[in-house]
């Protein structure tokens, strides 16, 4: 389920993004720092976006949420916010992914890959490397 919320603030090549993790209440959330360490290379290696160190430098914030369903299976989403207004720009909706050899047997890595490839790059094809 793809939802683009704003016609004004749109990701484009060179947009500055800050990455953060948000837990989903009532779920067994994955370790936030681990999930972000998996998101970072996807954004750096597969997009033309620039990851910045602080929210203050950013134009957009990627908020990753991910939780465990069972052994090797994860569910989660990425919400993209306008860093200045905190308004939602895009929401991937909840996606499910399972660990596989392709993703190094990591359910979280599989989820991050699916969220980037099947949702964000589909919605914003110009940012794809």
Secondary structure, 3 states (H helix, E strand, C coil): CCEECCCCCCCCCCCEEEEEECCCCCCCECCHHHHHHHHHHHHHHHECCEECCCHHHCCEEEEEEEEEEECCEEEEEEEEEECCCCCEEEECCCEEEECCHHHCCCHHHHHHHHHHHHHHHHHCHHHEC
